[in-house]
Amino acid sequence: MPASYSKKPAVAVVGGGVCGLGIAWRLAAAGCEVDVFDRAEVGTPASPAASWAAAGMLAAQAEYEPGEDGLLGLCRESQRRWPAFVRDLEAAGGAIGYRDEGTLVVALTRDDTTRLHHEAERQRAHGLEIQSLSGAEARHLEPWLAPAVQAALRYPGDHQVDNRMVVPALVRALAAAGGRLHQNAAITRIDTVGGTARSVQTSHGRHPADVVVLAAGAWSNQIDGVPERDRPPVRPVKGQMLAIRMNPAAPLLNHVVWAPGVYLVPRRDGRLVIGATVEERGFEPGTTAGGMLGLLHAAWRALPGIQELAILDSWWGFRPGSPDDAPLLGPSSVANLLVATGHHRNGILLLPVTVDAICSLILDGTLPGFAVPFHPARFGDAPCRTSTSMASAGH
Ligand SMILES: Cc1cc2nc3c(=O)[nH]c(=O)nc-3n(C[C@H](O)[C@H](O)[C@H](O)COP(=O)(O)OP(=O)(O)OC[C@H]3O[C@@H](n4cnc5c(N)ncnc54)[C@H](O)[C@@H]3O)c2cc1C
């Protein structure tokens, strides 16, 4: 805890997605007074928050793109922290559907197979664990895969959680730790006095706080009162998804499977989540025929057995994209205003490191080394502090 505090700080968290709720839970468990504000009902399609819309993959390797070595390191760090995070969260808030079968990336054509070989070389060069499989070996693991599957890579460390179970588990854990969640309570403004955050304005009135954490996902740059240079440079990156009903006693898949143009994520309750489009359309709501057609066709090529299965649901969400696709974690130039956003396509995976980084900053006054490269100041002219110079605040 920074020396300036004589007691643990009162914290206001803007946003009740996984980032805001996860940070709030840990702070409340550490004895802070915590209030989370969300403008909608969390864990429902009302916002629609990315944390509700996501696929829940903990996919450091499957999501690893060329040029993202720094982000890979953060993703791997978070992957290592997930098993302990699962234990703690399930003990405090109930089951979250963690599955550790691993992930298969399958090739359907010669081109795909060549691409997989290059991918395997690239990942092995970074010391990542991979199993190269023939088509027959892949079908031995997952018998419903199409006969056209020629080859596959298995990433044993890429697991999954059911994000629609994670959000309510965080809500229960927060409540059990004494934190408060205010739903249908939009934050319209963060008030600063002399360069220090002092309170948030909700649709129901003013709420004083020693520390404000901005974790409003793709909407994080829309809150008044935050100086221009501290507004997180996030944008909505739309993703459409759908779910199909499998027989939970005889599911078509057990692994998460990536095929060209699609991923398929089997849940224990029989839902098969199929995603996702990546669209630069601002906050345009809704699913489209083209989006669904592309996902279903790509899924059917890899897993033809979906042909006769019922479609359960379709939805969309907005990833909080940042200019380098990596999160913004840490202080702003406004004292006592911290940022935890911009997680783009990896926000579920990055939950443990996000929580640990922001809680360490608030409770111990320093940003852990793993989070320093993701300091919000990398995009602007704000000073790059890695410890808190938090002004003590009276309410
Ligand atoms: C289709 C899709 C698939 C994805 N799949 C994966 C995946 O498999 N694995 C993975 O790791 N990540 C995945 N992601 C990314 C992941 O979902 C996000 O990075 C993560 O959920 C971001 O969490 P968050 O808490 O920052 O934001 P959100 O979950 O978007 O939460 C932000 C919250 O802030 C609230 N809010 C906004 N403005 C205000 C305001 N003014 N006042 C109060 N509250 C406000 C919103 O109502 C919302 O509840 C996916 C995303 C999408 C869209």
PDBQT file of the ligand as one rigid body, heavy atoms in Angstrom, charges set to zero:
ROOT
HETATM    1  C1  LIG A 401     -16.675 -12.257 -30.264  1.00  0.00    +0.000 C 
HETATM    2  C2  LIG A 401     -15.566 -12.179 -29.256  1.00  0.00    +0.000 A 
HETATM    3  C3  LIG A 401     -14.811 -13.306 -28.956  1.00  0.00    +0.000 A 
HETATM    4  C4  LIG A 401     -13.797 -13.229 -28.013  1.00  0.00    +0.000 A 
HETATM    5  N1  LIG A 401     -13.121 -14.380 -27.664  1.00  0.00    +0.000 NA
HETATM    6  C5  LIG A 401     -12.143 -14.316 -26.714  1.00  0.00    +0.000 A 
HETATM    7  C6  LIG A 401     -11.475 -15.499 -26.303  1.00  0.00    +0.000 A 
HETATM    8  O1  LIG A 401     -11.789 -16.605 -26.746  1.00  0.00    +0.000 OA
HETATM    9  N2  LIG A 401     -10.478 -15.387 -25.375  1.00  0.00    +0.000 N 
HETATM   10  C7  LIG A 401     -10.120 -14.181 -24.836  1.00  0.00    +0.000 A 
HETATM   11  O2  LIG A 401      -9.180 -14.139 -24.035  1.00  0.00    +0.000 OA
HETATM   12  N3  LIG A 401     -10.761 -13.038 -25.197  1.00  0.00    +0.000 NA
HETATM   13  C8  LIG A 401     -11.753 -13.078 -26.116  1.00  0.00    +0.000 A 
HETATM   14  N4  LIG A 401     -12.404 -11.942 -26.501  1.00  0.00    +0.000 N 
HETATM   15  C9  LIG A 401     -11.941 -10.666 -25.947  1.00  0.00    +0.000 C 
HETATM   16  C10 LIG A 401     -12.467 -10.444 -24.534  1.00  0.00    +0.000 C 
HETATM   17  O3  LIG A 401     -13.828 -10.760 -24.493  1.00  0.00    +0.000 OA
HETATM   18  C11 LIG A 401     -12.247  -8.987 -24.108  1.00  0.00    +0.000 C 
HETATM   19  O4  LIG A 401     -10.914  -8.596 -24.324  1.00  0.00    +0.000 OA
HETATM   20  C12 LIG A 401     -12.567  -8.824 -22.619  1.00  0.00    +0.000 C 
HETATM   21  O5  LIG A 401     -13.798  -9.410 -22.308  1.00  0.00    +0.000 OA
HETATM   22  C13 LIG A 401     -12.574  -7.361 -22.247  1.00  0.00    +0.000 C 
HETATM   23  O6  LIG A 401     -13.072  -7.274 -20.931  1.00  0.00    +0.000 OA
HETATM   24  P1  LIG A 401     -13.376  -5.859 -20.293  1.00  0.00    +0.000 P 
HETATM   25  O7  LIG A 401     -13.801  -6.091 -18.899  1.00  0.00    +0.000 OA
HETATM   26  O8  LIG A 401     -12.215  -4.955 -20.535  1.00  0.00    +0.000 OA
HETATM   27  O9  LIG A 401     -14.541  -5.237 -21.210  1.00  0.00    +0.000 OA
HETATM   28  P2  LIG A 401     -16.089  -5.622 -21.337  1.00  0.00    +0.000 P 
HETATM   29  O10 LIG A 401     -16.326  -7.052 -21.065  1.00  0.00    +0.000 OA
HETATM   30  O11 LIG A 401     -16.556  -5.082 -22.645  1.00  0.00    +0.000 OA
HETATM   31  O12 LIG A 401     -16.757  -4.842 -20.144  1.00  0.00    +0.000 OA
HETATM   32  C14 LIG A 401     -16.839  -3.434 -20.146  1.00  0.00    +0.000 C 
HETATM   33  C15 LIG A 401     -18.015  -3.053 -19.276  1.00  0.00    +0.000 C 
HETATM   34  O13 LIG A 401     -18.009  -1.645 -19.102  1.00  0.00    +0.000 OA
HETATM   35  C16 LIG A 401     -19.348  -1.218 -19.074  1.00  0.00    +0.000 C 
HETATM   36  N5  LIG A 401     -19.393   0.209 -19.362  1.00  0.00    +0.000 N 
HETATM   37  C17 LIG A 401     -19.115   0.823 -20.539  1.00  0.00    +0.000 A 
HETATM   38  N6  LIG A 401     -19.223   2.150 -20.396  1.00  0.00    +0.000 NA
HETATM   39  C18 LIG A 401     -19.595   2.378 -19.108  1.00  0.00    +0.000 A 
HETATM   40  C19 LIG A 401     -19.873   3.543 -18.349  1.00  0.00    +0.000 A 
HETATM   41  N7  LIG A 401     -19.806   4.784 -18.883  1.00  0.00    +0.000 N 
HETATM   42  N8  LIG A 401     -20.234   3.423 -17.050  1.00  0.00    +0.000 NA
HETATM   43  C20 LIG A 401     -20.312   2.183 -16.464  1.00  0.00    +0.000 A 
HETATM   44  N9  LIG A 401     -20.068   1.043 -17.157  1.00  0.00    +0.000 NA
HETATM   45  C21 LIG A 401     -19.696   1.144 -18.447  1.00  0.00    +0.000 A 
HETATM   46  C22 LIG A 401     -20.048  -2.081 -20.099  1.00  0.00    +0.000 C 
HETATM   47  O14 LIG A 401     -21.457  -2.154 -19.873  1.00  0.00    +0.000 OA
HETATM   48  C23 LIG A 401     -19.355  -3.419 -19.888  1.00  0.00    +0.000 C 
HETATM   49  O15 LIG A 401     -20.078  -4.246 -18.990  1.00  0.00    +0.000 OA
HETATM   50  C24 LIG A 401     -13.471 -11.990 -27.392  1.00  0.00    +0.000 A 
HETATM   51  C25 LIG A 401     -14.242 -10.865 -27.682  1.00  0.00    +0.000 A 
HETATM   52  C26 LIG A 401     -15.285 -10.951 -28.593  1.00  0.00    +0.000 A 
HETATM   53  C27 LIG A 401     -16.136  -9.727 -28.859  1.00  0.00    +0.000 C 
ENDROOT
TORSDOF 0
